[in-house]
Amino acid sequence: MPIPVPLLLQSHTFSAPLNMPPRLAHTLFSARPALLLRSRSLRTPSLSLPLRTFAVSAHNRIVETTGFTDTQLTVRDAISQVCSSFPNTYWQECDQQEKDPKEFHAALAKDGWLGIALPEGLGGSGLGISEATMMMQTIAQSGAGMAGAQAIHANIYATQPLARFGTQQQLEETIPNIISGKWRTCFGVTEPNARKYGSPARRLPRR
């Protein structure tokens, strides 16, 4: 039986946070998500609406946004706009035909989102894992589910050790190709006792 819950809409005037890297600000205001982001300031004033039926879908967000920063909410809105071009039928087709969602990957790469957590000096946006997590959650909630998140998550997380510990030559050869979407990221664990995600690897590498 549907559970009635109150829905409260609040106005939110958007302005680029002071700590937002210039590259990300340019992406947000010049790329396709720009119209969505600017519309935040055009929403109606705060008002209470009647009870409505609870539903989980791409159009009914279930994440409580209290406590998130303006930058994180901006990321959510921009990624939602990108995801709106990929309906459930797209993901159903990819699943049934066992197809790689390369169009979705290309759309995120086009606007620079694959470099969200990489340093600006390497061509990334210079944001953190919290913003990257917001992006991944928004992708999954849009209807893409794990398939959508899995399509890009290695580009976001597996690049962190490379960005931190890679040599200058490695960074120059790999990071630009990863951010542009030309290359995909994967990782392998060589420890004999390690499982799929590297646990419980026990060796401590030393230089």
N, C-alpha and C positions, 0 to 999 in steps of 0.2 A: 504494500500500500504506500503511495507517495507520501513523503514527509513534508508538510508545509513549513517553510522557513521564511523569515522576513528578508526583504531585499532592500538595501539602502545604497543609493547612488550619491556620491559626493563629487563636487567639483574639484579639479586638480589643475592648477595653472602650471604649465611646464616651462621650465627654463633650464638650460644646460647647466648642470652642477659645476661648481668652480674647479673640482678636481677631475673633470672629465677630460681625457686626453684629446688634443686637437684632431687627431686622425679619426677617433670615434665620433666626435661631434660633427665632423665633416660628413662621415658616412651616414649618420642619423638624419642630418638635415638636407643632404643632397641626393640620397638614394631613394628608392621606392618607399621605404617606411616613413619618409618625411611627412606626408599628408596625415598619417595616423598620429604621429607624435605631436604635430601642431594642433590637431583637433582636440587634444587634452584640455586646452585652454578654452575651448568652445562648448564644453559640456554644460548641461543645465546645472543650476545651483542645487545645493543639497535638498533632497526631498525624500520623504518616506512613502513607500508604495505598499499596496496590499500584499498579503501573504501570497506566495507563489509556490508551485510544486518544484521540489528539488530534482535536478537532473544533472548528470555528468556528461558533458559534451564539449565540443570545441567552443561553443558559444556561452557556456555557463562555467565560469571559473570557480574552482573549489579551494583555491589557496588563499589563506588569510594574508593580506598584504601589509598589515600593521608591522612597523619595524624595519621594512625594507627602505633602502635609500632611493632617492630620485633616479640615480643612475641605474639601479637594478630594475626599477619599474619602467624606465625608458627602454631598457634592453627587452623586457617582457613585451611591451607594446610593439616594438619594431619587429621582433621575431614572430609575434602573432600575425603581423601583416604579411611577412614572407610566407608563413605556413598557410595563410588563407588561400594561396594559389594552388595548394595541394590538398584536395578534398579526400574524404575517406575512400572514394572510388580509386584514387591513385594508389593509395597504400594497399587496398585490396588486390588491385591488379599486380602490384609488385610482389605481394605475398603469394598469390595463386600461381603466378608464372615464374616465381623465384628469380625476380629481376632485381638488380642493384638500383636503388633510387638515385641514379646519377644526376637526374635533373634537379632534385632537391639539394644534393650536395653542391651542384654548380651554382644554384641560386644563392646559397649561403656564402660560397666563396666569392661570388661576384661583388657582394657588398662588404667583404672583408671580415665576416663573422668567424671564419676559421682561425683567425689570429686574435680572438678576443682576449685571451689570457697570456699572450706573448708580449714581450717588451716592445715598446715603441721603437727602440733602437734597431730592432730586428724586423720592423715593418708591421708589428702587431698593434693592438689597441691599448696595451698597457693596463688592462683591468685585471681582476683577480679571479680566483676559483669560484667565489660567491656569485659573481656575474655570469661566469660560464655555467654554473649550476642552474641559475635562473633560466638561461637560454635552453639548456637541455630539458628542464622540467616543462617549459613552455612548448617545446617541440613535441614531447611525449603527450602532453595534454591536448594538443591541437587535433589529435586523432591519429598521429603518426605512431604513437606508442613506442615500444622498445625498438622497433625497426627503424624509426626515424632517428632516435637518439643514438643507436648503435652505428648508424651510417657515418657519424661524424665524431663520436666521442673520443676515439683514439687521436684524432687530429688536435683535440683540445687538451687532453690529459697526458697522453704518452709523449707529447712534445716538451713537457716541463723539464724532465731531466736533461734533455738535449739543450734546451735554452739556457739551463743553469751551468751545465758542466761541459758542453760541447766545445771543441776547438773553434777558432775563428773560421778555419776552412770548412769545417762541418756545418757551421751556422750559415755561412754564405752559400753553400751548395744546397742545403736542404730547406731551411725555413721559408725562403721566398716561394719555393715550389709547393710547399705545404699550404701556405696561406692562400696562394692563388688557386688552389684546388687541382693543380697539375699532378701532384703526388698525393698518395694516400699514406697514412701512418699506420704502422703495426709495431708490435714488439715481441721479442722472444726471450724466454727465460732459459738459461743454460744450466742452472743448478740441477743436479740429478735428483734431488729430493723435493723440488719445487712443483707445485701444482699449477693449474691454469693461470692464476693471477699472481704467481710469484710467491705464494705462501705455502709452506714455511721455509723459504730459502734461508740458509744459515751462514753462508760464506760472506765475509766482509771484504769487498774489493779494495785493493790498495794500489796506489800509483807508485 
